[in-house]
């Protein structure tokens, strides 16, 4: 559907061209402004189509079309799938917006309600369930299962998460260009964010680059690690580079001299650990990334002598464990809504008002998958 952004020129503003307010107040780039001109409704001032060179005055209302309803990721094939919508409470507060699927305890998942969506399929592939954690007019957050790729590649042309998301929007009659904010490896489960329009995508990506958004991972690792006090994190700051002997792997480049070396920084805190004297010691670790390199968590933890359980690339141990994949889960995500409380993005040209006291931060949490639950119950 068409997406519109509404801004109001402050009473204290100095009159200036519409384009200047779209850049400074709405945060749009020159390219985004140029593209908006050719969308339905284009750019309007006080309800009338206008040129961006026209002067805007204090109190004026400017509405710009962010996305047209004919935009679609046509290259992504549709397929049959099941959508799981979390059974949760969502509330606004003066401090933050909290949205969690973990009501029972910190490490317990919640029940969900399922709904089947069958879109016209060009492939017989039936994808795993699409577990929606959060959805609004600008954002879709998915709890990605392990074993599915984020984007089509190689032999995974029609069974990626991006295919599922495209199918989901088509099934609702809302074709949307699929824009993931970051990605997760095939074996990694957990939260993955998608933006529903170009401006939201740009703003969410900027939050990642500026360190405003924060994603927290859980990893099950081999070996005993002393449990940290609440809130205590350790820092790993070691460059990573492609393995010159194996194109599928990354290696630490301690002095940064290996070809393709890039700075990589990981924070970790040990939540639980077995005793050091058990036959197969293991630990549960919470991690946050300051950089986003390929296999960063897997390589950094392996460099400490604590590779992820189930990791066929970096864990050489044959210790029995419940994981058939690298034990990594994108557990929590904090970020700011892409549009501030004095802006509005809606599917009509009418303004959408927000609580002026509400802040922009939103917190999401993905329930633990079954292999993590089994690990926690069995080991601890």
N, C-alpha and C positions, 0 to 999 in steps of 0.2 A: 504494500500500500504506500501511498505518497507520505513522506515524512517532512514535517515543517518545523523550523526553528523560529521562535518568536523572541525578539529582544526589544527592550524599551530604552530609549535614549534618556540618560539621567538628567534631572532638572538642572544640575550644575555643569553639564557638558557645554563645551563651546561648539557652535554649529560647524559641521564638517561634512564632506561627501559621505554618502551612504557606504561606499566601499571602505572608508576608514573605520567606521564603526563595526563593519562586518569582520575586519581584520583584528582590531584591538579589543572589541567587546565580545564578539562571537568566536574569535580565535580561528577564523577561516583563512586559508591561504588564497593567494591570487588565483591559483588554478581552480580551487573549489568554488570561488565566487564566479569565475568565468563559466564553469560547468552548470552552476545553479541557474544561470540566465535562461538556459534552454529546457529546463524542466517545467512540469505543469505548475502554473502560478508564478514561476520564476522568482523574482525578488519584488516584494511589494512594500510600499510605505503608506501607512494609514489606510490600508485596504486597496490601494491602487498600484498597478504595475509601474515600476519606476526604473530609471537608469541609475547605475551605481555612481555616476558623477553628480547626481542631484544632491542638494544639500539636505541634511537631516538636522532637525532642531530638537531642543530639549522637550521631552514628552512624546515625541514621535514613536510610533510602533513600526518595527521592521520585521517582515516575515519572509523567510527564505526556504525554498524547497531543498532539503538535504538529499532526498532519494526519490526517484520515480517508481511507481508500482509495476513498471514493466522491466525492472532490473532483476536478473536471475543469473545464477551460475549454470548456464545452459550446458556446459561441458560435463557437469556432474550428473551421472545417470541416477534415476530414481529407483527405489526398491521398496519392498514390503518390510515393515518393521513394527516394533511395539514401543510405545512411549510410556515411560514410568514417570509420573509426576509425584513429587515427594509430598507426604502427608505431614505438614508442618504449620507453624505459626509465623506470620510475617508482620512486623510492626515497625512504625516510625517512632523515633524518640528524639529528644532534643540533642542527645549525644551521638547517636549513630543509628544505622539501620542494621538490625541483626537478623540473619537468615540462616538457620542451621537445620541439618537433618539428623543431628545427634542429640536426641532429647534425653535418653536414659542415662548416659554417662559419657565421659570423655572419649571412651574407646568403643562405644556401642553404636551400631547402625540403627536406623528406624525403619518402620514398616512403610510401604509405599502403595499407592493405588495405581493400577495399570489401565491404559486405554490403548486399543489397537487402532493404528492408522495405516490404511493400505492405499498407497498412491499408485497411479498408473506406472507399471514397472517395465523397463526395457531390458531387465535382467531377471533371472530366476533367483538371484541371491537373496536370502532372507537374513538380514543383519541382526546382530544382538540388539537387545532393548536399548532405546534411547532414554537415558535417565536424566531428566531435567531437574536441576537444582534450583534454578532461578530464571525467570523470564520477564522482561518488560519490553516496551516499545523500541528500545535501543540495544538491549543486551540479551544474550542467551548463554547460560552457564550449564555445562553438561558434566555429569560424572562418567568419565570415559572408562570403559572396562579394559583390562589388560588384553592384549592380543589383537587389537585393531589399530590400524595406522591412522594418523590424523588427516593426511591428504593422499589423494591417489598417487601411486607410484609403482613402477614395475608391474608385477602381477596383481597388484591391488588397485585395479582401475575402477571398480564399481563397489567395493566393500569397505571404503574408508569412512571415518566419522564425518568428514565433509559431505559425502554422499548422503548420509543419514540426515544431516542437518538440512541440506537442500531439499530432500524429500519431505521432511517434516513441514517446512514452510509452504511447499507446494500443496501438501495435503490440506492445509488450512486456507488455501486460496491467497496466500501471501508470499509469492515468489520473492526471494531475497538473495542478493549476492552474498556468498559465504566468505566471511573474513574472520579467521581465527587470530586471536591475540596470543602469539606464542604457539608452541606445539608441545606434544608429549611423545616420547618414544613409543614404539609399538607395545613394548612390554610394560610400560608404566601406566598405572591406573590413576583416576582422580580428576580433579577439577580442570576443565578447559573452557576458556571464555571465547565467545564469538560476538562480534559487533554487527548490528543490523543496518548500519549506514556508514558512509565514508567518514563523516566527521567524528562519530563516536569511535570508530576504529583508530583514527589518527590520535585522538586524545588519550585513549586507553594505552596505545603503544607508547606515547610520550611518558605516561606514568611509569611504565616498565623501565624505560631508558633513564628516567630521572630518579628512580628508586622510591617513587610514591606508593606504588602497589607492592604488596608483599605476599608471596606465596610460600607456604610452609609444607614441607614434605615429611613423610615418615619412611624410614628404611629399616629393614631387618638385616643386621650384619653379623658376620661370623666373628666369634671371639668375645671374650669378656672385656667390657669397658666400664670404668667406674661411673656410677650415676652422678649427674651434676645437680647442684642446687638449683631450685626453681629460677629460671631466667638466665642462668649462666650459659654462655655460648663460647665455643672455641673457634678459632679462625684458621682456615687452610688457604694460603695464598701461594699457589704454585702454578706456573704457566702450563698449559696443555698444548699438545701438537699431534697431528696425525701420526699414527705408527708407520714408520717407513717400511716395515715388513708385513703389515696387515692393513689393508685399506679400510677394513671394517672397525678398526680399533683406534683409540686415542691413547696417548702415553703422557706421563709427566715430563716436562722439559724444565728441569730444575734451574738451569742457568739461562733458559730462554733462547738457546742457540739452535734447537732443532727447526728445520723448515716448517713454516706455518704456525710457529709458536704464538699463543695468545694468552694474555693475562686471564687468570681464572681465580675466583674467590668464593669460598663456601663457608658458611657458619653452621656449626652443629652443636647439639646438646643431647646428652645421653639420658633417656627417660627411664629405661628399665634395663636390667642386665641379670643374667644368671650368675651364679657363683663361679669363680675362676677354676674350681676344681671339678666341675661336672664334665661328663664325657664329651659333650658337644656344646661348649659355651657359645652364647649368642646375646645380642643386645638390640634394643629398639632405640633408634636415634631419630631426633627431630632436626631437620635441616632447612636452611634458607640460602638462596642463591643471591650473590651480589653481581654475578655475571652469568651469562647463559650460553655456555659452551657445550658442544656435543658430548654426551656421556659424562658431564662434569662431576655429578655426585658419585657415579659409579667408579670413576677413575680416582678421584680424590680419596674416597674411603678405602679403595684397594691400596692406595699409596701409604695409608696408615697401617696396613696389615689387617684391615677389617673390611673385606669385600662384601658386597651385598649377597645375601643368600640367594641361590638359584640363578646367579649371573653366570651364564655359560661363557661369556667373553673374558671376564676379569676375576672370577672365583674358581680357583683350581681345586678347591677342597671337594671331597666326595661325601661330606657330612650329610646325613639324611635330614631333610627339612621339608616343610609342607609346600614349598614354592617350586613351581615349574617354570618360573620366569624371574627376572631380576626383581627383587622384593622392594619396589619403590612405589609410593602412593602420594599423589599431590593432594594433600589433606585439607588445607585451609587456604583461603584467599581473601585478602583485604585490598580494597581499591576505592577510588572515588568515582561516583557516578559521573558520566562524561559531560553532563550539563548541570550547571550550577543552579541554585535556587532562584536566581533572578532571570533564568532562561527557561524556555519551554520547547520541548520537541514533541510533536503530536502528529496524529494521522489526519487531522483537519486543520483548517486555518484558524480555528478558534484557539485561544490561549489555554494552556493547561497550568493551573496554579498549584504551587507547592507550599507546604508549611514553611514560613520564613524562618522558624526556629530550628528546622531540621538541618542537620549537617549532611555532607555528601558521602560520608564513608559507609561502605556496605561490607559486611563480613559473610562469607560463605564457608560451608564445611561439607565435605564429602564423606559419607559413612565408609567404614572400613570394608574392603572386599573380604570374601570368605577365607582366602588363604591367610590374610593378616589376622583375622579373628582366630583361626585355628592355631596360628603361631603363638598369638598372645595367650590363649587359653592353655595351650600345651606346655609352653616354655615357662610361663610365669605363674 
